[in-house]
Every structure is written in C-alpha cells, then in structure tokens.
C-alpha cells in the first residue's frame, strides 16, 4: 500500500516520499485491460477519455496520433505509452488510412474478440491496452504530476519491469480468480510508479522538480513535515541555496512559490481527511500546522469555497446518496 502523508503515517520517522504521497491521494486503481492481436493495415479513432490509458507493444509497430500533436508516437516491440491528456487519438498501423470508429469496430467483433486480420502475418502486431482509474476529484493533481503522454522506449531503464507488470496486469484484469481485483489494483499502482520513475519522463514539471538535485530535497522537506511553519529562508538553508535562487528555481520547475505549494498541499491533505475521517477540526488544524481552528477554517474556505465542516457534510451526504444500502454495496463490489 502506498504510504499516507506524514501526519497520517504510523512511522513518521520514515524518509519523505512525495511521489508516494501524491499517488496515495490519486487512489490509482485498476480499470480494464485487453490483449489485442491484428494483421494487415488498419486505423481506428478513439474518443476523449477520463482516465489514464496505457499501451504496451509486444510485437510489431503501432502509431498513435494524439489530436493536436504534430508528430505521432511510433511504438515498437517493447515500448510502452502512458496517456493522461484525455484527448482523442488514432491508433493505426498505417496513419494514411481513413480512421474508422474504434468503439464501433470492437462492438462489431463477435463474442468480445480482440483479434482481427491475420496476426501471424509478417505485418502482424500484438499489444496490451487498458486503463488505470483514479479519484476524479484529483484531476488537477494528476495533471501536475503525470505528463500528457509518456513514451517509454524498449531500451529505457523502466521498460523491462513495466512490460512484465503490464503483461501480468493484462492476464489478471477481468479474471475470475479469487483476489484478482486486489492484484490488479496493486499492479496498477506499481506500474504507474515504475513509469513515472523513468528518467526520460522527469525532464519537466513536477517530476522534473522532484528529480532536481536542489528542488527535489525542498519538496521532500515540505512533504515530510507539512505541519511545520516553513519559511523560504529555512528551505534555502536546508538545501544549500540562496533564498532568491530557491524561490526562482522552485517557481520555474513547480509553477508556484514554495509556500504556495505548501499551502496547496495542506489543503489537499485537509480535503482527504475531512472526507475519510471524523477528526475534530481543531485537531486537524493542529496536525496541518495552523495556529488555531479559525485560521485553518479561513484558509480552507479560501481554497475550497466552503467551510471545512460544511465540506465534510456535503461529502458525506453525496457518499450516502451514491450508496443508500451499504450492505448491498459490499455484496456487489
């Protein structure tokens, strides 16, 4: 299980791990996965999607043209592609062909088949494609952490382990075996971590900041002790940088000032705790480093648009409306 943020941890002495903290909030879990085999030239268009998609190319060549991009991704045997942009795309062995409707194509295949053409021909291909689901309320966090598309080539450091994970994921997804859902949820999380660890994906954005030799330690300090009343001077001293250099580089890589990031992270932790716990507001305020319940409430209202108590009530009411019969819910999951 991914470790919760520091003030929720059983072992606060463990080293800070911002990526685990973020993925714990995203609540990544398994979706669906299919192993597809095909032969001959084809092109299929797929609509926008609200989850993380992945493709693991096992054999042959596949092109993926994402709407709005100039150049397509060329996936060869051993490559993996992680997609979170949600933009429509075309998957094809020949992009010059008119793209057919992808969902309609699969609906027309009899018996839920995922094979067409002659996959054993010289131009045959095989891939695993599927999705990972996540907490929809954390879309902005996902956008901050995961690149729109991440192409991991066969010779990349992460590729062998990632292919093995996705292959196992494809075998387990939808299987009737006992514990399959638990296995696929775990594999989904591990596969995503493996993909995001790939150095090639950490050139820009939050992953780039985490990999940076100066800003990475600053992020780990903020995640390791979000309740501490940090100052930019303290962070600069801990990371052996000048105050101005830290502030400039942090904003350049993360997109906001260090203390703005700390405030935003505290609010994410607060929303999670309000949704999942019955912790009194005064205790939660103290855990997050606020001098008083009123100071915490004012900060939360500025961030979320409602007072923390009202936010908790609305979340609980919405949850009850979705599952009016908790016992039946337990039987149908």
One Martini backbone bead per residue (centre of mass of N, CA, C, O) as a GRO file, in nm:
protein
  333
    1UNK     BB    1   0.098   0.035   0.021
    2UNK     BB    2   0.069   0.353   0.008
    3UNK     BB    3   0.182   0.611   0.172
    4UNK     BB    4   0.089   0.832   0.377
    5UNK     BB    5   0.104   1.109   0.500
    6UNK     BB    6   0.282   1.196   0.774
    7UNK     BB    7   0.030   1.260   0.978
    8UNK     BB    8  -0.076   0.942   0.897
    9UNK     BB    9   0.158   0.790   1.001
   10UNK     BB   10   0.307   0.529   1.183
   11UNK     BB   11   0.604   0.626   1.046
   12UNK     BB   12   0.753   0.935   1.072
   13UNK     BB   13   1.065   0.833   1.028
   14UNK     BB   14   1.030   0.810   0.747
   15UNK     BB   15   1.103   0.891   0.452
   16UNK     BB   16   1.032   1.106   0.223
   17UNK     BB   17   0.757   1.056  -0.042
   18UNK     BB   18   0.600   1.233  -0.273
   19UNK     BB   19   0.496   1.024  -0.480
   20UNK     BB   20   0.337   0.852  -0.276
   21UNK     BB   21   0.160   1.077  -0.172
   22UNK     BB   22   0.020   1.142  -0.442
   23UNK     BB   23  -0.085   0.850  -0.513
   24UNK     BB   24  -0.263   0.828  -0.262
   25UNK     BB   25  -0.459   1.055  -0.353
   26UNK     BB   26  -0.536   0.929  -0.637
   27UNK     BB   27  -0.620   0.629  -0.618
   28UNK     BB   28  -0.503   0.405  -0.782
   29UNK     BB   29  -0.664   0.179  -1.016
   30UNK     BB   30  -0.820  -0.052  -1.176
   31UNK     BB   31  -0.954  -0.146  -1.485
   32UNK     BB   32  -0.881  -0.225  -1.805
   33UNK     BB   33  -0.774  -0.514  -2.015
   34UNK     BB   34  -0.617  -0.588  -2.340
   35UNK     BB   35  -0.541  -0.835  -2.579
   36UNK     BB   36  -0.407  -0.756  -2.902
   37UNK     BB   37  -0.459  -0.888  -3.239
   38UNK     BB   38  -0.311  -0.808  -3.569
   39UNK     BB   39  -0.363  -0.763  -3.929
   40UNK     BB   40  -0.277  -0.543  -4.126
   41UNK     BB   41  -0.420  -0.258  -4.225
   42UNK     BB   42  -0.501   0.010  -3.981
   43UNK     BB   43  -0.758   0.250  -3.839
   44UNK     BB   44  -0.836   0.405  -3.516
   45UNK     BB   45  -1.082   0.593  -3.346
   46UNK     BB   46  -1.073   0.775  -3.032
   47UNK     BB   47  -1.203   0.913  -2.771
   48UNK     BB   48  -1.235   1.068  -2.511
   49UNK     BB   49  -1.090   1.041  -2.169
   50UNK     BB   50  -1.110   0.983  -1.786
   51UNK     BB   51  -0.815   0.843  -1.788
   52UNK     BB   52  -0.561   0.613  -1.779
   53UNK     BB   53  -0.359   0.516  -2.042
   54UNK     BB   54  -0.231   0.208  -2.198
   55UNK     BB   55   0.059   0.079  -2.387
   56UNK     BB   56   0.187  -0.249  -2.481
   57UNK     BB   57   0.430  -0.347  -2.700
   58UNK     BB   58   0.502  -0.677  -2.827
   59UNK     BB   59   0.439  -0.652  -3.151
   60UNK     BB   60   0.541  -0.460  -3.374
   61UNK     BB   61   0.368  -0.168  -3.512
   62UNK     BB   62   0.260   0.153  -3.364
   63UNK     BB   63   0.042   0.428  -3.409
   64UNK     BB   64   0.004   0.750  -3.227
   65UNK     BB   65  -0.244   1.005  -3.276
   66UNK     BB   66  -0.275   1.303  -3.121
   67UNK     BB   67  -0.475   1.547  -3.076
   68UNK     BB   68  -0.269   1.836  -3.167
   69UNK     BB   69  -0.037   1.677  -3.277
   70UNK     BB   70   0.214   1.647  -3.508
   71UNK     BB   71   0.341   1.389  -3.389
   72UNK     BB   72   0.374   1.064  -3.368
   73UNK     BB   73   0.374   0.761  -3.214
   74UNK     BB   74   0.626   0.502  -3.212
   75UNK     BB   75   0.561   0.160  -3.158
   76UNK     BB   76   0.760  -0.087  -3.042
   77UNK     BB   77   0.889  -0.351  -2.934
   78UNK     BB   78   0.871  -0.274  -2.577
   79UNK     BB   79   0.690  -0.044  -2.569
   80UNK     BB   80   0.547   0.242  -2.387
   81UNK     BB   81   0.222   0.410  -2.319
   82UNK     BB   82   0.125   0.705  -2.147
   83UNK     BB   83  -0.215   0.844  -2.094
   84UNK     BB   84  -0.381   1.174  -1.975
   85UNK     BB   85  -0.512   1.403  -2.161
   86UNK     BB   86  -0.796   1.297  -2.315
   87UNK     BB   87  -0.742   1.292  -2.605
   88UNK     BB   88  -0.799   1.219  -2.896
   89UNK     BB   89  -0.723   0.922  -3.107
   90UNK     BB   90  -0.497   0.737  -3.320
   91UNK     BB   91  -0.476   0.393  -3.408
   92UNK     BB   92  -0.203   0.251  -3.613
   93UNK     BB   93  -0.034   0.106  -3.899
   94UNK     BB   94  -0.182   0.337  -4.093
   95UNK     BB   95  -0.224   0.684  -4.118
   96UNK     BB   96  -0.336   0.706  -4.424
   97UNK     BB   97  -0.584   0.600  -4.326
   98UNK     BB   98  -0.901   0.592  -4.266
   99UNK     BB   99  -1.058   0.636  -3.973
  100UNK     BB  100  -1.216   0.432  -3.762
  101UNK     BB  101  -1.441   0.340  -3.534
  102UNK     BB  102  -1.341   0.194  -3.253
  103UNK     BB  103  -1.589   0.102  -3.082
  104UNK     BB  104  -1.739  -0.017  -3.330
  105UNK     BB  105  -1.532  -0.229  -3.403
  106UNK     BB  106  -1.555  -0.395  -3.136
  107UNK     BB  107  -1.865  -0.439  -3.148
  108UNK     BB  108  -1.843  -0.615  -3.424
  109UNK     BB  109  -1.703  -0.819  -3.273
  110UNK     BB  110  -1.727  -1.138  -3.193
  111UNK     BB  111  -1.736  -1.232  -2.862
  112UNK     BB  112  -1.512  -1.019  -2.771
  113UNK     BB  113  -1.301  -0.983  -2.968
  114UNK     BB  114  -0.920  -0.905  -3.025
  115UNK     BB  115  -0.915  -1.014  -3.330
  116UNK     BB  116  -0.765  -0.926  -3.653
  117UNK     BB  117  -0.696  -1.067  -3.912
  118UNK     BB  118  -0.341  -1.164  -3.947
  119UNK     BB  119  -0.121  -1.190  -3.683
  120UNK     BB  120   0.096  -1.395  -3.838
  121UNK     BB  121   0.189  -1.200  -4.013
  122UNK     BB  122   0.442  -0.988  -4.093
  123UNK     BB  123   0.234  -0.735  -3.998
  124UNK     BB  124   0.191  -0.821  -3.724
  125UNK     BB  125   0.031  -0.758  -3.398
  126UNK     BB  126   0.091  -0.686  -3.035
  127UNK     BB  127  -0.111  -0.586  -2.745
  128UNK     BB  128  -0.156  -0.386  -2.449
  129UNK     BB  129  -0.466  -0.243  -2.335
  130UNK     BB  130  -0.564   0.029  -2.104
  131UNK     BB  131  -0.660   0.119  -1.760
  132UNK     BB  132  -0.654   0.375  -1.512
  133UNK     BB  133  -0.789   0.471  -1.216
  134UNK     BB  134  -0.921   0.766  -1.035
  135UNK     BB  135  -0.962   1.042  -0.854
  136UNK     BB  136  -1.153   1.289  -0.993
  137UNK     BB  137  -1.083   1.525  -0.780
  138UNK     BB  138  -0.755   1.491  -0.888
  139UNK     BB  139  -0.692   1.608  -1.175
  140UNK     BB  140  -0.490   1.840  -1.116
  141UNK     BB  141  -0.276   1.653  -0.992
  142UNK     BB  142  -0.228   1.474  -1.234
  143UNK     BB  143  -0.136   1.708  -1.422
  144UNK     BB  144   0.114   1.785  -1.243
  145UNK     BB  145   0.260   1.488  -1.262
  146UNK     BB  146   0.153   1.385  -1.540
  147UNK     BB  147   0.211   1.353  -1.842
  148UNK     BB  148   0.025   1.349  -2.118
  149UNK     BB  149   0.274   1.186  -2.246
  150UNK     BB  150   0.455   0.861  -2.211
  151UNK     BB  151   0.746   0.743  -2.369
  152UNK     BB  152   0.865   0.407  -2.336
  153UNK     BB  153   1.133   0.256  -2.428
  154UNK     BB  154   1.284  -0.050  -2.457
  155UNK     BB  155   1.575   0.085  -2.351
  156UNK     BB  156   1.468   0.160  -2.094
  157UNK     BB  157   1.493   0.118  -1.763
  158UNK     BB  158   1.167   0.059  -1.713
  159UNK     BB  159   1.058  -0.141  -1.934
  160UNK     BB  160   1.080  -0.439  -1.838
  161UNK     BB  161   0.907  -0.411  -1.580
  162UNK     BB  162   0.659  -0.284  -1.714
  163UNK     BB  163   0.588  -0.513  -1.908
  164UNK     BB  164   0.548  -0.729  -1.690
  165UNK     BB  165   0.321  -0.585  -1.539
  166UNK     BB  166   0.123  -0.552  -1.785
  167UNK     BB  167   0.102  -0.848  -1.849
  168UNK     BB  168  -0.017  -0.932  -1.576
  169UNK     BB  169  -0.251  -0.740  -1.582
  170UNK     BB  170  -0.384  -0.860  -1.842
  171UNK     BB  171  -0.435  -1.142  -1.706
  172UNK     BB  172  -0.605  -1.037  -1.447
  173UNK     BB  173  -0.800  -0.876  -1.592
  174UNK     BB  174  -1.116  -1.019  -1.546
  175UNK     BB  175  -1.059  -1.239  -1.365
  176UNK     BB  176  -1.205  -1.503  -1.158
  177UNK     BB  177  -1.006  -1.493  -0.951
  178UNK     BB  178  -0.908  -1.481  -0.649
  179UNK     BB  179  -0.801  -1.148  -0.591
  180UNK     BB  180  -0.782  -0.985  -0.864
  181UNK     BB  181  -0.842  -0.693  -0.777
  182UNK     BB  182  -0.605  -0.660  -0.584
  183UNK     BB  183  -0.384  -0.718  -0.790
  184UNK     BB  184  -0.456  -0.494  -1.002
  185UNK     BB  185  -0.430  -0.253  -0.816
  186UNK     BB  186  -0.132  -0.301  -0.747
  187UNK     BB  187  -0.024  -0.302  -1.040
  188UNK     BB  188  -0.112  -0.018  -1.116
  189UNK     BB  189   0.066   0.131  -0.914
  190UNK     BB  190   0.342   0.009  -0.990
  191UNK     BB  191   0.340   0.086  -1.290
  192UNK     BB  192   0.324   0.392  -1.246
  193UNK     BB  193   0.580   0.423  -1.086
  194UNK     BB  194   0.769   0.305  -1.298
  195UNK     BB  195   0.708   0.518  -1.516
  196UNK     BB  196   0.780   0.779  -1.334
  197UNK     BB  197   1.087   0.692  -1.289
  198UNK     BB  198   1.159   0.761  -1.558
  199UNK     BB  199   1.389   0.987  -1.660
  200UNK     BB  200   1.246   1.083  -1.931
  201UNK     BB  201   0.983   1.197  -1.757
  202UNK     BB  202   1.179   1.418  -1.573
  203UNK     BB  203   1.214   1.713  -1.730
  204UNK     BB  204   0.930   1.817  -1.631
  205UNK     BB  205   0.784   1.952  -1.388
  206UNK     BB  206   0.731   1.779  -1.106
  207UNK     BB  207   0.932   1.551  -1.177
  208UNK     BB  208   1.165   1.743  -1.232
  209UNK     BB  209   1.171   1.861  -0.948
  210UNK     BB  210   1.220   1.591  -0.794
  211UNK     BB  211   1.501   1.540  -0.964
  212UNK     BB  212   1.618   1.779  -0.851
  213UNK     BB  213   1.897   1.850  -0.649
  214UNK     BB  214   1.730   2.097  -0.500
  215UNK     BB  215   1.409   2.071  -0.520
  216UNK     BB  216   1.366   1.787  -0.420
  217UNK     BB  217   1.444   1.836  -0.119
  218UNK     BB  218   1.224   2.050  -0.073
  219UNK     BB  219   0.983   1.864  -0.121
  220UNK     BB  220   1.056   1.659   0.103
  221UNK     BB  221   1.028   1.858   0.334
  222UNK     BB  222   0.729   1.939   0.291
  223UNK     BB  223   0.617   1.643   0.303
  224UNK     BB  224   0.752   1.560   0.582
  225UNK     BB  225   0.646   1.871   0.709
  226UNK     BB  226   0.351   2.033   0.680
  227UNK     BB  227   0.326   2.149   0.986
  228UNK     BB  228   0.547   2.332   0.933
  229UNK     BB  229   0.673   2.669   0.958
  230UNK     BB  230   0.779   2.761   0.685
  231UNK     BB  231   1.052   2.911   0.521
  232UNK     BB  232   1.250   3.012   0.273
  233UNK     BB  233   1.505   3.029   0.441
  234UNK     BB  234   1.501   2.737   0.547
  235UNK     BB  235   1.501   2.592   0.277
  236UNK     BB  236   1.763   2.718   0.175
  237UNK     BB  237   1.944   2.611   0.398
  238UNK     BB  238   1.877   2.299   0.356
  239UNK     BB  239   1.968   2.332   0.025
  240UNK     BB  240   2.205   2.529  -0.031
  241UNK     BB  241   2.060   2.814  -0.086
  242UNK     BB  242   1.936   3.084  -0.192
  243UNK     BB  243   1.648   3.244  -0.167
  244UNK     BB  244   1.623   3.340  -0.466
  245UNK     BB  245   1.702   3.072  -0.605
  246UNK     BB  246   1.480   2.897  -0.490
  247UNK     BB  247   1.232   3.059  -0.577
  248UNK     BB  248   1.292   3.055  -0.881
  249UNK     BB  249   1.324   2.745  -0.930
  250UNK     BB  250   1.060   2.649  -0.809
  251UNK     BB  251   0.874   2.809  -0.999
  252UNK     BB  252   0.986   2.697  -1.265
  253UNK     BB  253   0.917   2.381  -1.196
  254UNK     BB  254   0.626   2.399  -1.032
  255UNK     BB  255   0.455   2.696  -1.066
  256UNK     BB  256   0.531   2.787  -0.766
  257UNK     BB  257   0.570   2.877  -0.465
  258UNK     BB  258   0.664   2.718  -0.186
  259UNK     BB  259   0.424   2.821   0.005
  260UNK     BB  260   0.202   2.759  -0.197
  261UNK     BB  261   0.250   2.458  -0.208
  262UNK     BB  262   0.205   2.401   0.090
  263UNK     BB  263  -0.087   2.501   0.099
  264UNK     BB  264  -0.200   2.308  -0.119
  265UNK     BB  265  -0.119   2.045   0.028
  266UNK     BB  266  -0.279   2.089   0.286
  267UNK     BB  267  -0.558   2.096   0.144
  268UNK     BB  268  -0.551   1.809   0.039
  269UNK     BB  269  -0.529   1.674   0.316
  270UNK     BB  270  -0.787   1.796   0.430
  271UNK     BB  271  -0.992   1.676   0.230
  272UNK     BB  272  -0.929   1.383   0.291
  273UNK     BB  273  -0.988   1.389   0.597
  274UNK     BB  274  -1.284   1.495   0.579
  275UNK     BB  275  -1.382   1.245   0.411
  276UNK     BB  276  -1.245   0.993   0.604
  277UNK     BB  277  -1.282   1.151   0.878
  278UNK     BB  278  -1.357   1.249   1.242
  279UNK     BB  279  -1.177   1.474   1.289
  280UNK     BB  280  -1.131   1.735   1.453
  281UNK     BB  281  -1.065   2.050   1.355
  282UNK     BB  282  -0.851   2.123   1.567
  283UNK     BB  283  -0.669   1.877   1.510
  284UNK     BB  284  -0.625   1.927   1.209
  285UNK     BB  285  -0.498   2.203   1.236
  286UNK     BB  286  -0.254   2.108   1.399
  287UNK     BB  287  -0.146   1.896   1.194
  288UNK     BB  288  -0.116   2.143   0.964
  289UNK     BB  289   0.000   2.417   1.123
  290UNK     BB  290  -0.222   2.568   1.276
  291UNK     BB  291  -0.294   2.789   1.534
  292UNK     BB  292  -0.606   2.750   1.450
  293UNK     BB  293  -0.922   2.680   1.358
  294UNK     BB  294  -0.979   2.954   1.221
  295UNK     BB  295  -0.734   2.956   1.032
  296UNK     BB  296  -0.806   2.697   0.884
  297UNK     BB  297  -1.093   2.775   0.788
  298UNK     BB  298  -1.007   3.019   0.619
  299UNK     BB  299  -0.815   2.866   0.427
  300UNK     BB  300  -1.023   2.659   0.325
  301UNK     BB  301  -1.231   2.859   0.208
  302UNK     BB  302  -1.040   2.987   0.001
  303UNK     BB  303  -0.983   2.710  -0.150
  304UNK     BB  304  -1.299   2.562  -0.151
  305UNK     BB  305  -1.563   2.763  -0.071
  306UNK     BB  306  -1.579   2.619   0.217
  307UNK     BB  307  -1.629   2.505   0.505
  308UNK     BB  308  -1.516   2.221   0.654
  309UNK     BB  309  -1.784   2.121   0.775
  310UNK     BB  310  -1.951   2.146   0.511
  311UNK     BB  311  -1.775   1.970   0.337
  312UNK     BB  312  -1.819   1.711   0.496
  313UNK     BB  313  -2.126   1.695   0.469
  314UNK     BB  314  -2.138   1.683   0.157
  315UNK     BB  315  -1.969   1.428   0.121
  316UNK     BB  316  -2.149   1.239   0.290
  317UNK     BB  317  -2.411   1.284   0.132
  318UNK     BB  318  -2.304   1.189  -0.144
  319UNK     BB  319  -2.226   0.903  -0.049
  320UNK     BB  320  -2.511   0.816   0.043
  321UNK     BB  321  -2.651   0.857  -0.234
  322UNK     BB  322  -2.476   0.635  -0.383
  323UNK     BB  323  -2.512   0.443  -0.095
  324UNK     BB  324  -2.804   0.345   0.053
  325UNK     BB  325  -2.684   0.026   0.071
  326UNK     BB  326  -2.413  -0.094   0.217
  327UNK     BB  327  -2.458  -0.402   0.206
  328UNK     BB  328  -2.502  -0.426  -0.102
  329UNK     BB  329  -2.230  -0.302  -0.185
  330UNK     BB  330  -2.053  -0.534  -0.068
  331UNK     BB  331  -2.173  -0.757  -0.269
  332UNK     BB  332  -2.114  -0.598  -0.562
  333UNK     BB  333  -1.787  -0.552  -0.574
   0.00000   0.00000   0.00000
